[in-house]
């Protein structure tokens, strides 16, 4: 569940929500409730966000092995009929990780692919009712084992409480999540939109976005159990900005030939700095360009196995390692 609303007639600004560290476009895992709840801030019918990064070679602790990880997280969403009250949307996520390791405990590849459909059902009890349904596959051998298949579903209720405050209630099911994947969990969020300070508090997500000074923005977000980020960005000009931040990443994958009670987990913590260029009308031809170059350092990267985060057995971890990456935002 995300917590950012854009009610009709309100100047709700696009929020910096839970994304992978820093996002040049407002997009994240768009097969969740974010498919409908994240505000649409442009006139196009689609938006995408791609974050590839490549790590330097690192030692796998206490094994004599090495790894040189390549990571690419891609998300996007598309509006099918924006002029209708139902406003149906399709979202996707594709995450791929190549470990390039000689360690027998690390899979060669890890992938997650998911697709979701969301639609607004109508008004009820003074609020808006919506639904998101989807399915996907996550594992070390893509589409090879039925245990890697999972479903997702989100039932949402949004209600404005005032010109600047809103309440979101949800029932969320995600068969791939790291915490209680087989249980639909209730969610809530109280969101406030201020002139320079926006925030929301709830479960499973909370966030804050603060205009610290002219051209400078601080944002932070947290999602249960171990996903979070904090980013400080400064606009040098209308097109160029610099940023730095921290992120914690956690994802679960099925293992080919193993049961669902023995999934494979990757947890990564990193810091990152970069420069971003945005131009919505290159050469006066309406071409939208949004690209960032990043350098960072992964200071904790650990693999473990188990059913969910309540009871995991460590498998391996790496020494700290630098990385380089790019961030590409698209609008169509």
Secondary structure, DSSP 8 states (H G I E B T S, - for coil): -------TTS-------S-SS--SSS---TTSTHHHHS---SSSSEEEEEEEEEE--EEBTTTS-EE--EEEEEEEEEES-TTSSS--EEEEEEEEEE-----TTS-SEEEEEEEEEEEEEEEETTEEEEEEEEEEEEESSTTS-GGGEEEEEEEEEEEE-SSSEEEEEEEEEETT-SS-TTS-EEEEEEEEE-SSEEEEEEESEEEEEEEEETTEEEEEEEETTTEEEEEEEEESSSSEEEEEEEEEEEEEEB-TTS-TTSEEEEEEEEEEEEEEEEEEEETTTTEEEEEEEEEEEEEEEEEEEESSTTSEEEEEEE--EEEEEEEEEEE-
